[in-house]
Amino acid sequence: MTQQYRATTMATKGMVTTPHYLASQAALAILHKGGNAIEAAIAAASTIAVVYPHMNSIGGDNFWLVYNAKTKEVKALNSSGRAGHKATIDFYKEQGYSKIPARGPLAANTVPGAVAGWGAAYDYATAEMNGTLQWAELLEQAIHYAKEGFPVTESQEYWTKVNLDETDQEFRALQRFEEFARIFLKDGKPYQEGDILKQQDLGDTLAYIAQHGAQAFYNSELTEKIVQDVQAQGGLLTVEDFKAHTSDWVDPISVDYRGYTAYNLPPNTQGMASLSILNILNNFDVASIEEGSADYYHLLVEAIKYAFIDRDAYLTDPTFSNVPLDELLSKEHGQAIAEQINEKLRAKELQPLDAKGDTVWFGVVDAEGNAVSFIQSIYHEFGSGIIPKGTGVILQNRGSFFSLDSQHVNALAPHKRTFHTLNPAMLLQDGKPALVYGTMGGEGQPQTQAALVTRIVDYGMSVQAAIEAPRWLYGRTWGASSNTLKLESRIAHDIRLALAEKGHDIEVLADFTDTMGHAGAIWIDPDTNVKFGGADPRGDGVAIGY
């Protein structure tokens, strides 16, 4: 019996799981008011952008996977922003850069799509899902916590402290940015756990958006205020770039897995990698392998590596480059990869993977059976570090992932969306949601998704036990040039040794570490319709329902 530290949350009507308890409460309050899953998700998304500022912001991007119980269809919304029209390879090279800066105004080279995503989802919920709540109602809690304050989490304290390292001017030392220091530091030091943080400017910005609608972020005096300050600091974004932003409803992608249909987002997200892993695992009798054994970890890590090879070869904005999804997700391709994987073989090497990525994932299921799998991010902790004066908006640095090599598949170009690690997931059975799931964590997202699906589907674990079970992360850490297989220390010593013998470079981390991401999941029982919610003890979230 797998040890479980928290009880699984159960409810008959609605269920919410988020990585911050205040966001979970905000969503549940909307469900109690009669709001649907999308309306609750907007409340959670806006609230968590306030109370978890190191992980996400209204200056970031989001992606949605939505199940409409009325039409019985899965919809996907891509609300990632595109590079500004002045963002060219030549511009950066003329400034002397061989790569895009990780922080600062030149890292904030893509339009934030988050607010537009809320707006597009709200319009869909109103038109197609009997949405009845007013837009402004959904932002009330976010405005409240911004203006009145909230207690800072240990996670925020820790990551603020990490980002004050003055020896690392490339990725850290965020105190060099005036507004960051003013808002997130107190007497030059991080707010401590339990301190009350108020963000008046952000509260005013959210109140303005509540009054004037989502579009106000992209075409109003607020837009001009954001752009004016970015440009004053040497940034590239223009008012025209904001006005041109569109969020796109796109066809989700899927593969079969053990009688379920696994859904995810198409490129520019790495949803293709998450599905590819399941497509490979289809060719193995996973249930016959002991969960948590060296063979289990080895199989999944090797499947992940092959999926990442395909991802890194093709993944970019599909309007700029063809991504052969049908081939990459075909059963034949999965079989061909499976044949190359053998638990007796040594670990396959892969080019260094950068495992950073600060993000929030959450899931909502309402009483009518509508479901949302949602993810929102600013890329690094606190994104670019740039907060335009008078707005409180932390601008993302997602565009720093573009390459300045014109031959690279993810080469920078104006109006282009970059490779995105964000990918919300859902399993359907007999045309209805069975599992709503996801996680934060950059490179770790497909890895943790694979852990959740195999543990719940193949091994029959509860959602909470599946989330809590020891996790791994394959990739590199800050400053390292090679990949390691990072394991939580709860994985037994003999299993670590067996993995090392198979060729893995093992790195042992704490028992529970947020390096592994903040995962969440909701399981819907097909017979009773009871919702089983799980939240990650590595984060600050809860699963709650009614």
C-alpha positions as CSV (number, residue, x, y, z in Angstrom):
1,M,0.0,0.0,0.0
2,T,1.4,3.3,-1.1
3,Q,1.8,5.8,1.8
4,Q,-0.5,8.8,1.5
5,Y,0.1,11.9,3.6
6,R,-3.1,13.8,2.8
7,A,-6.6,12.6,2.4
8,T,-8.1,12.6,-1.1
9,T,-10.8,15.3,-1.3
10,M,-14.2,13.9,-2.5
11,A,-17.3,15.8,-3.6
12,T,-20.5,15.0,-5.6
13,K,-21.0,18.3,-7.5
14,G,-18.0,20.6,-8.1
15,M,-14.2,20.1,-7.5
16,V,-11.3,22.5,-7.7
17,T,-7.6,21.9,-7.3
18,T,-5.0,24.7,-7.5
19,P,-1.5,25.2,-6.1
20,H,-2.6,28.0,-3.8
21,Y,-5.4,27.7,-1.3
22,L,-6.8,31.2,-1.8
23,A,-7.2,30.5,-5.5
24,S,-9.0,27.2,-4.8
25,Q,-11.3,29.1,-2.5
26,A,-12.0,31.8,-5.1
27,A,-13.0,29.2,-7.7
28,L,-15.2,27.3,-5.2
29,A,-17.0,30.5,-4.3
30,I,-17.9,31.0,-8.0
31,L,-19.2,27.4,-8.2
32,H,-21.3,28.0,-5.2
33,K,-22.8,31.1,-6.9
34,G,-23.9,28.8,-9.8
35,G,-20.9,29.7,-12.0
36,N,-19.6,27.1,-14.5
37,A,-16.1,25.6,-14.7
38,I,-14.7,28.4,-16.9
39,E,-16.1,31.1,-14.7
40,A,-14.5,29.5,-11.7
41,A,-11.3,29.0,-13.5
42,I,-11.1,32.8,-14.3
43,A,-11.6,33.6,-10.6
44,A,-8.8,31.1,-9.7
45,A,-6.5,32.4,-12.5
46,S,-6.8,36.1,-11.5
47,T,-6.5,35.3,-7.8
48,I,-3.4,33.1,-8.2
49,A,-1.8,35.8,-10.4
50,V,-1.9,38.0,-7.3
51,V,-1.1,35.6,-4.4
52,Y,1.6,33.5,-6.2
53,P,3.4,36.3,-8.1
54,H,6.7,34.4,-8.4
55,M,5.0,31.7,-10.4
56,N,2.6,33.6,-12.7
57,S,1.2,37.0,-13.5
58,I,-1.3,38.8,-15.6
59,G,1.8,39.7,-17.7
60,G,2.2,36.1,-18.7
61,D,0.5,33.5,-21.0
62,N,-2.1,30.8,-20.5
63,F,-3.5,27.7,-22.2
64,W,-6.9,26.1,-21.7
65,L,-8.3,22.7,-22.3
66,V,-12.1,22.8,-21.9
67,Y,-14.7,20.0,-21.9
68,N,-18.2,21.3,-22.8
69,A,-20.7,18.9,-21.2
70,K,-23.6,20.2,-23.4
71,T,-21.8,19.6,-26.7
72,K,-19.6,16.8,-25.5
73,E,-16.6,18.3,-27.2
74,V,-13.1,19.2,-26.1
75,K,-11.9,22.7,-26.9
76,A,-8.4,24.1,-26.7
77,L,-7.5,27.8,-26.3
78,N,-4.0,29.0,-27.0
79,S,-3.5,32.4,-25.3
80,S,0.2,32.7,-25.7
81,G,1.6,36.0,-26.9
82,R,3.7,36.7,-30.0
83,A,7.0,38.5,-30.4
84,G,6.7,42.2,-31.0
85,H,7.2,43.4,-34.6
86,K,10.6,45.0,-33.7
87,A,11.9,41.7,-32.2
88,T,14.3,40.5,-34.8
89,I,17.5,38.5,-34.7
90,D,19.4,41.4,-36.3
91,F,18.3,43.8,-33.6
92,Y,19.7,41.6,-30.8
93,K,22.9,40.9,-32.7
94,E,23.4,44.6,-33.4
95,Q,23.2,45.1,-29.6
96,G,26.0,42.6,-29.2
97,Y,23.9,39.6,-28.0
98,S,24.5,36.0,-29.0
99,K,21.4,35.0,-27.1
100,I,18.3,36.9,-25.8
101,P,18.9,38.2,-22.3
102,A,17.1,36.1,-19.7
103,R,16.0,39.1,-17.7
104,G,15.3,42.8,-18.2
105,P,13.4,44.7,-20.8
106,L,14.8,42.8,-23.8
107,A,13.6,39.6,-22.3
108,A,10.0,40.9,-22.3
109,N,9.7,40.7,-26.1
110,T,6.3,38.9,-26.4
111,V,2.9,40.3,-25.7
112,P,1.3,38.8,-22.5
113,G,-1.7,36.7,-23.5
114,A,-3.1,35.8,-20.1
115,V,-5.9,38.4,-19.8
116,A,-7.0,37.9,-23.4
117,G,-7.3,34.2,-22.5
118,W,-9.6,34.9,-19.6
119,G,-11.7,37.1,-21.9
120,A,-11.9,34.6,-24.7
121,A,-12.8,31.8,-22.3
122,Y,-15.4,34.0,-20.6
123,D,-17.1,34.8,-24.0
124,Y,-17.2,31.1,-24.8
125,A,-18.6,30.3,-21.4
126,T,-21.4,32.9,-21.8
127,A,-22.2,31.9,-25.3
128,E,-21.9,28.1,-25.2
129,M,-22.0,27.0,-21.6
130,N,-24.9,29.0,-20.1
131,G,-22.6,31.3,-18.2
132,T,-24.5,33.7,-16.1
133,L,-22.0,35.6,-13.9
134,Q,-20.8,39.1,-14.6
135,W,-17.1,39.5,-15.7
136,A,-16.4,41.9,-12.8
137,E,-17.6,39.3,-10.3
138,L,-14.9,36.9,-11.4
139,L,-12.1,39.3,-10.6
140,E,-13.4,40.4,-7.1
141,Q,-11.2,38.2,-5.1
142,A,-8.1,39.0,-7.1
143,I,-8.7,42.7,-6.6
144,H,-9.3,42.2,-2.9
145,Y,-6.0,40.3,-2.3
146,A,-4.1,42.8,-4.4
147,K,-5.4,45.9,-2.5
148,E,-5.9,44.5,1.0
149,G,-3.0,42.1,0.9
150,F,-2.4,38.4,1.6
151,P,0.1,36.4,3.7
152,V,3.3,35.6,1.8
153,T,4.0,31.9,1.4
154,E,7.2,30.2,2.3
155,S,7.6,29.4,-1.5
156,Q,7.5,33.1,-2.3
157,E,9.9,34.0,0.4
158,Y,12.4,31.3,-0.8
159,W,12.3,32.2,-4.5
160,T,12.5,35.9,-3.8
161,K,15.7,35.2,-1.8
162,V,17.1,33.0,-4.5
163,N,16.5,35.8,-7.0
164,L,18.5,38.3,-5.1
165,D,21.9,36.6,-5.8
166,E,24.0,39.5,-7.0
167,T,26.7,37.1,-8.3
168,D,24.4,36.0,-11.0
169,Q,23.6,39.0,-13.1
170,E,22.3,36.9,-16.0
171,F,19.5,35.0,-14.2
172,R,19.2,36.6,-10.8
173,A,19.8,39.9,-9.0
174,L,16.3,41.1,-9.6
175,Q,16.7,43.9,-7.1
176,R,18.4,45.8,-9.9
177,F,14.9,46.5,-11.3
178,E,13.4,49.4,-9.4
179,E,9.7,48.3,-9.4
180,F,10.5,44.7,-8.4
181,A,12.5,46.0,-5.4
182,R,9.8,48.4,-4.4
183,I,6.9,45.9,-4.5
184,F,8.5,42.6,-3.5
185,L,11.2,43.7,-1.0
186,K,10.8,45.3,2.4
187,D,13.8,47.3,3.5
188,G,15.8,45.6,0.8
189,K,14.9,42.1,2.0
190,P,12.3,39.5,0.9
191,Y,8.9,39.5,2.6
192,Q,8.9,36.6,5.1
193,E,6.4,33.8,5.4
194,G,3.3,35.3,7.0
195,D,4.0,38.9,6.2
196,I,1.2,40.8,4.4
197,L,2.0,41.9,0.9
198,K,-0.2,44.5,-0.8
199,Q,0.0,45.3,-4.5
200,Q,-2.0,48.5,-4.9
201,D,-1.0,49.2,-8.5
202,L,-1.9,45.7,-9.5
203,G,-5.2,46.0,-7.7
204,D,-6.0,49.2,-9.6
205,T,-5.0,47.5,-12.9
206,L,-7.3,44.5,-12.2
207,A,-10.1,46.9,-11.2
208,Y,-9.7,48.7,-14.5
209,I,-9.8,45.4,-16.4
210,A,-12.9,44.4,-14.3
211,Q,-14.7,47.6,-15.3
212,H,-13.6,47.8,-19.0
213,G,-13.2,44.2,-20.0
214,A,-10.3,42.0,-20.9
215,Q,-9.6,44.0,-24.1
216,A,-8.7,47.0,-22.0
217,F,-5.3,45.3,-21.3
218,Y,-4.5,45.5,-25.0
219,N,-6.0,48.8,-26.2
220,S,-6.4,51.5,-23.7
221,E,-4.5,54.0,-21.5
222,L,-3.3,51.0,-19.5
223,T,-1.7,49.6,-22.6
224,E,0.0,52.9,-23.3
225,K,1.3,53.0,-19.7
226,I,2.8,49.5,-20.0
227,V,4.4,50.2,-23.3
228,Q,5.7,53.7,-22.4
229,D,7.6,52.3,-19.4
230,V,9.0,49.2,-21.3
231,Q,10.3,51.4,-24.1
232,A,11.8,53.9,-21.6
233,Q,13.8,51.0,-20.2
234,G,15.0,50.0,-23.7
235,G,12.3,47.4,-24.5
236,L,10.8,46.5,-27.9
237,L,7.0,46.1,-27.4
238,T,4.7,48.7,-28.9
239,V,1.0,49.6,-28.5
240,E,0.5,48.1,-32.0
241,D,1.8,44.8,-30.8
242,F,-0.7,44.7,-28.0
243,K,-3.6,45.7,-30.3
244,A,-2.7,42.9,-32.7
245,H,-2.8,40.1,-30.1
246,T,-5.3,37.4,-30.7
247,S,-6.0,34.3,-28.6
248,D,-6.9,31.3,-30.7
249,W,-9.3,28.4,-30.3
250,V,-7.4,25.4,-31.8
251,D,-8.1,21.8,-32.3
252,P,-6.7,19.7,-29.4
253,I,-4.5,16.7,-30.1
254,S,-5.0,13.3,-28.7
255,V,-3.7,9.7,-28.4
256,D,-5.4,6.5,-27.1
257,Y,-4.1,5.1,-23.8
258,R,-5.5,1.9,-22.2
259,G,-9.1,2.7,-23.3
260,Y,-8.9,6.4,-22.6
261,T,-8.4,9.3,-25.0
262,A,-5.6,11.6,-23.7
263,Y,-6.0,15.2,-24.8
264,N,-3.5,18.0,-24.9
265,L,-2.7,21.3,-26.7
266,P,-1.0,21.3,-30.1
267,P,2.2,23.3,-30.9
268,N,3.5,25.8,-30.0
269,T,3.1,23.8,-26.7
270,Q,4.9,20.7,-25.8
271,G,1.6,18.8,-25.5
272,M,2.9,16.6,-28.3
273,A,5.7,15.4,-26.1
274,S,3.3,14.5,-23.2
275,L,1.2,12.5,-25.6
276,S,4.1,10.9,-27.3
277,I,5.3,9.4,-24.0
278,L,1.9,7.8,-23.5
279,N,2.0,6.6,-27.1
280,I,5.3,4.9,-26.5
281,L,4.2,3.4,-23.2
282,N,1.2,1.8,-24.9
283,N,3.7,-0.8,-26.2
284,F,4.6,-1.9,-22.7
285,D,2.7,-3.8,-20.1
286,V,3.4,-1.1,-17.5
287,A,1.1,-2.7,-14.9
288,S,3.3,-5.8,-14.8
289,I,6.3,-3.6,-13.8
290,E,6.4,-2.8,-10.1
291,E,5.5,0.8,-9.5
292,G,8.5,2.7,-8.0
293,S,11.0,0.1,-9.1
294,A,14.2,0.9,-11.0
295,D,12.6,-0.7,-14.1
296,Y,9.6,1.6,-13.7
297,Y,11.7,4.8,-13.5
298,H,14.0,3.6,-16.3
299,L,11.2,2.9,-18.7
300,L,9.5,6.2,-18.2
301,V,12.7,8.2,-18.4
302,E,13.8,6.6,-21.6
303,A,10.4,7.1,-23.2
304,I,10.6,10.7,-22.1
305,K,14.0,11.2,-23.7
306,Y,12.8,9.9,-27.1
307,A,9.7,12.1,-27.0
308,F,11.9,15.1,-26.2
309,I,14.2,14.3,-29.2
310,D,11.1,14.6,-31.5
311,R,9.9,17.7,-29.6
312,D,13.2,19.5,-29.9
313,A,13.5,18.7,-33.6
314,Y,10.1,20.2,-34.6
315,L,8.4,22.2,-31.9
316,T,7.8,25.8,-32.7
317,D,5.0,28.1,-33.9
318,P,3.3,25.9,-36.6
319,T,2.5,29.0,-38.7
320,F,6.2,29.3,-39.3
321,S,7.2,25.7,-39.6
322,N,5.5,22.4,-40.3
323,V,5.1,20.1,-37.3
324,P,4.3,16.5,-38.6
325,L,2.0,15.7,-35.7
326,D,0.2,12.8,-37.4
327,E,3.5,11.0,-38.0
328,L,5.0,11.8,-34.5
329,L,1.9,10.6,-32.7
330,S,1.2,7.6,-34.9
331,K,1.0,4.1,-33.3
332,E,3.7,3.1,-35.7
333,H,6.1,5.8,-34.5
334,G,5.4,4.8,-30.9
335,Q,6.1,1.2,-31.7
336,A,9.4,2.0,-33.4
337,I,10.6,4.0,-30.4
338,A,9.5,1.3,-28.0
339,E,11.6,-1.2,-29.9
340,Q,14.6,0.9,-29.1
341,I,13.9,1.0,-25.4
342,N,15.0,-2.0,-23.3
343,E,15.1,-2.0,-19.6
344,K,18.5,-3.9,-19.7
345,L,20.1,-1.2,-21.9
346,R,22.0,1.7,-20.5
347,A,20.4,5.1,-20.4
348,K,20.3,7.0,-23.6
349,E,22.0,10.4,-23.5
350,L,20.3,13.5,-24.6
351,Q,21.3,17.1,-25.2
352,P,21.1,19.3,-22.1
353,L,17.6,20.0,-21.1
354,D,16.8,23.2,-19.1
355,A,14.4,22.2,-16.4
356,K,13.3,25.7,-15.3
357,G,9.9,27.0,-15.7
358,D,7.6,28.7,-13.1
359,T,4.0,28.1,-13.7
360,V,0.7,27.3,-12.1
361,W,-1.6,24.5,-13.2
362,F,-5.1,23.9,-11.9
363,G,-8.3,22.0,-12.7
364,V,-12.0,22.6,-12.2
365,V,-15.0,20.4,-12.7
366,D,-18.5,21.7,-12.2
367,A,-21.8,20.1,-11.3
368,E,-22.9,19.9,-14.9
369,G,-19.8,18.0,-15.9
370,N,-17.9,20.8,-17.6
371,A,-14.2,20.6,-17.0
372,V,-11.2,22.9,-17.3
373,S,-7.5,22.0,-17.3
374,F,-5.6,25.3,-17.2
375,I,-2.0,26.5,-17.0
376,Q,-0.6,30.0,-16.6
377,S,3.0,31.2,-16.5
378,I,5.7,33.9,-16.6
379,Y,8.5,31.5,-17.4
380,H,11.2,32.2,-14.8
381,E,10.4,33.2,-11.3
382,F,9.1,36.7,-11.5
383,G,9.5,36.6,-15.3
384,S,11.6,39.3,-16.9
385,G,11.7,41.2,-13.6
386,I,10.2,44.2,-15.4
387,I,7.1,45.8,-13.9
388,P,6.0,48.9,-15.8
389,K,5.5,51.8,-13.3
390,G,2.0,52.3,-12.0
391,T,0.7,48.9,-13.2
392,G,2.0,46.2,-10.9
393,V,2.2,43.9,-13.9
394,I,5.1,41.5,-14.0
395,L,6.0,41.0,-17.6
396,Q,7.0,37.5,-18.7
397,N,10.4,36.5,-20.2
398,R,9.0,33.6,-22.3
399,G,10.4,35.1,-25.4
400,S,14.0,34.7,-24.1
401,F,13.6,31.1,-25.1
402,F,13.7,32.1,-28.8
403,S,17.0,31.2,-30.6
404,L,19.1,33.9,-32.4
405,D,20.3,31.2,-34.8
406,S,18.2,31.8,-37.9
407,Q,18.5,28.1,-38.8
408,H,17.0,26.9,-35.5
409,V,13.4,25.6,-35.6
410,N,12.6,28.1,-32.8
411,A,14.4,31.1,-34.3
412,L,13.1,34.5,-33.3
413,A,10.9,36.3,-35.7
414,P,8.4,39.1,-35.4
415,H,4.8,38.0,-34.6
416,K,6.0,34.5,-33.8
417,R,5.0,32.4,-30.8
418,T,7.9,30.7,-29.1
419,F,8.2,27.0,-28.0
420,H,6.1,26.7,-24.9
421,T,6.5,24.2,-22.1
422,L,2.9,24.8,-20.9
423,N,0.5,22.0,-21.6
424,P,-2.7,21.2,-19.7
425,A,-4.0,17.7,-20.0
426,M,-7.2,15.6,-19.7
427,L,-8.2,12.0,-20.1
428,L,-11.7,11.1,-21.5
429,Q,-13.4,7.7,-21.3
430,D,-16.6,7.1,-23.3
431,G,-16.7,10.7,-24.3
432,K,-16.6,12.1,-20.7
433,P,-13.8,13.5,-18.6
434,A,-12.2,10.8,-16.4
435,L,-9.0,12.6,-15.3
436,V,-8.2,16.3,-15.3
437,Y,-4.5,16.8,-14.6
438,G,-1.3,18.7,-15.0
439,T,1.6,20.4,-13.3
440,M,4.0,23.3,-13.3
441,G,7.7,22.8,-14.0
442,G,8.9,23.4,-17.6
443,E,10.7,20.2,-18.8
444,G,9.1,18.4,-15.9
445,Q,5.6,18.8,-17.1
446,P,5.5,15.8,-19.5
447,Q,7.5,13.7,-17.0
448,T,5.1,14.4,-14.1
449,Q,2.1,13.9,-16.4
450,A,3.4,10.5,-17.3
451,A,3.9,9.7,-13.6
452,L,0.3,10.7,-12.8
453,V,-1.3,8.7,-15.7
454,T,0.6,5.5,-15.1
455,R,0.1,5.6,-11.4
456,I,-3.7,6.3,-11.7
457,V,-4.5,4.3,-14.8
458,D,-2.0,1.4,-14.7
459,Y,-1.7,1.0,-11.0
460,G,-5.0,2.2,-9.7
461,M,-3.6,4.7,-7.2
462,S,-5.8,7.4,-5.8
463,V,-5.1,10.9,-7.3
464,Q,-3.6,12.1,-4.0
465,A,-1.3,9.1,-3.6
466,A,-0.2,9.4,-7.3
467,I,0.7,13.1,-6.7
468,E,2.5,12.4,-3.5
469,A,4.5,9.4,-4.6
470,P,8.2,10.1,-5.2
471,R,9.0,11.9,-8.4
472,W,11.9,12.4,-10.7
473,L,13.1,15.1,-13.1
474,Y,15.4,14.5,-16.0
475,G,17.3,17.7,-17.1
476,R,19.9,20.1,-15.9
477,T,19.9,22.7,-13.1
478,W,21.0,26.3,-13.1
479,G,24.7,26.6,-14.0
480,A,25.1,22.9,-14.9
481,S,26.1,21.8,-18.4
482,S,24.9,18.2,-18.3
483,N,21.7,16.4,-17.5
484,T,21.1,14.5,-14.3
485,L,18.3,12.3,-13.2
486,K,17.0,14.0,-10.1
487,L,15.3,11.8,-7.6
488,E,13.5,12.6,-4.4
489,S,15.3,11.0,-1.5
490,R,12.3,8.9,-0.6
491,I,13.3,6.7,-3.5
492,A,15.2,3.8,-1.9
493,H,19.0,3.7,-2.0
494,D,19.1,0.3,-3.8
495,I,16.8,1.7,-6.6
496,R,19.1,4.7,-7.0
497,L,22.0,2.3,-7.3
498,A,20.2,0.2,-9.9
499,L,19.4,3.3,-12.0
500,A,23.0,4.4,-11.8
501,E,24.1,1.0,-13.0
502,K,21.7,1.5,-16.0
503,G,23.7,4.6,-16.9
504,H,21.8,7.4,-15.3
505,D,23.7,10.2,-13.6
506,I,21.8,10.3,-10.3
507,E,21.2,13.5,-8.2
508,V,19.3,13.1,-4.9
509,L,17.1,15.9,-3.8
510,A,14.9,16.4,-0.7
511,D,12.0,14.2,0.3
512,F,9.4,16.6,-1.2
513,T,10.8,19.4,-3.4
514,D,9.0,21.9,-5.6
515,T,11.8,21.2,-8.1
516,M,9.4,18.4,-9.1
517,G,6.6,20.9,-9.7
518,H,3.2,21.4,-8.2
519,A,0.9,18.7,-9.7
520,G,-2.8,18.4,-9.3
521,A,-5.5,16.0,-10.5
522,I,-9.3,15.4,-10.4
523,W,-10.7,11.9,-11.1
524,I,-14.4,11.6,-11.9
525,D,-15.9,8.2,-11.1
526,P,-17.9,7.1,-14.2
527,D,-20.5,5.2,-12.1
528,T,-21.2,7.5,-9.2
529,N,-20.0,10.9,-10.6
530,V,-18.0,11.5,-7.4
531,K,-15.1,13.8,-8.0
532,F,-11.8,12.8,-6.3
533,G,-9.4,15.8,-6.0
534,G,-5.7,15.8,-5.2
535,A,-3.3,18.6,-4.5
536,D,0.5,18.6,-4.2
537,P,2.1,18.9,-0.8
538,R,5.2,20.4,-2.7
539,G,3.1,23.5,-3.2
540,D,0.6,25.6,-1.3
541,G,-2.6,24.3,-2.8
542,V,-5.7,22.4,-1.8
543,A,-8.3,20.4,-3.6
544,I,-11.8,21.4,-2.4
545,G,-15.3,20.6,-3.5
546,Y,-18.9,20.6,-2.6
